[in-house]
Amino acid sequence: MSNEASTPPPPPLRRWVNTRSAAAHIGIHPEVLRRWARQPGKHTWLPRPIRVGKEFRWDIDALETALADLDDR
């Protein structure tokens, strides 16, 4: 028997990619993804990117999930 308290497993790592990589991954032009990010009210299904300097960073897993949810509609 161990005296150590059991700790929950760490959360899964999030994969953050730049706009060019995210756009290539989902098959669109990077400028389209940038435009969608600048119009959040119009594209409510799109997960919000974070900004690192002048670049957006996208959670690629959240983007894949959002697109899969769109396909299910």
MARZALUM-891227 format. One record per residue: x, y, z of N, C-alpha, C in turn. Coordinates in steps of 0.05 Angstrom, whole numbers, plus 5000, padded with zeros to 4 digits. Example, Ala and Ser with C-alpha at 12.3 -4.5 7.8 and 13.67 -1.06 7.14 Angstrom:
// MARZALUM-891227
526448865156524649105156526449345156;525749555142527349795143525850015157;
// end
This chain:
// MARZALUM-891227
501749765000500050005000501850255000;501150444984502750684982501450914998;503151075010502151305025501651545007;502451534982502151754964499251784956;498352034955495652084946495552044916;493351924907493151884878492552144865;493952204844493552454829492152384802;490452564794489152514768491152534745;490652404723492452424701492452704690;494752784678494853054667492953074643;491953324638490153354614491753304589;490453224567491853174542493153434532;495353404519496753644508495153744484;495054004482493654134460495754184438;495054134413496854174391496154444378;497954634382497554904371499254934345;497955024324499355064298498755344288;500455434269499955694258497755684237;496955914227494755924208495255774183;497655794172498355644147498055344151;499055244173498854954178495954864183;494455024198491654964204489954964179;490455164162488955184136489654944118;492154874116492954644100491654384111;491554364137490454124149487454084143;485954304141483154284135482454344105;484554404089484154424060483054684050;483754904064482955174054485355354053;485055584040487155784038487555924065;489955984073490456114099488956374102;488556534080487156784083484156744090;483056524081480256464087480056414118;481956264129481856214158482256474173;484056644164484456904177481957064176;480657074153478157224150475957114169;475756854171473856734189474456814218;476956824225477756894253477057184259;477157364239476557644243473557694244;471957494237468957524238467757314256;468357324282467457114300464357094303;462957314300460057304301458757154278;460157164256459157034231459756734231;461956664244462956384243463156284272;460756254284460756174313461655894318;461655724298462555444301465655434303;467055634294469955634293471155674320;472955494329474255534355476055784354;476255934375477756184375480756114376;482356244359485256204361486356384383;488856334390490256524407492256674390;493056904400494957064385497757044399;499756994382502456994391503857194374;504357434385505457644368503357734348;504157724322502257794301500857554289;501557314298500557064287498256944304;496456814291494456654304495656374309;494856254330495455974335492855824340;492455604326489955454326490355194341;488455124358488354854370487254664349;489054514337488354344314486254134322;486254034346484253834354481553964357;481354214367478854354369477754414342;479554484323478754544296477554294282;478854064286477853814274475153744286;474853784312472253724325470053904315;470654164312468654354302467754274274;469654204257468954124229467353864229;468053674246466453424248463653484257;463353664276460653744285459053874263;460354034246458954154223457953944204;459653734200458853524181456453364192;456253354219454053204231451353344229;451353604223448853754222447253684198;
// end
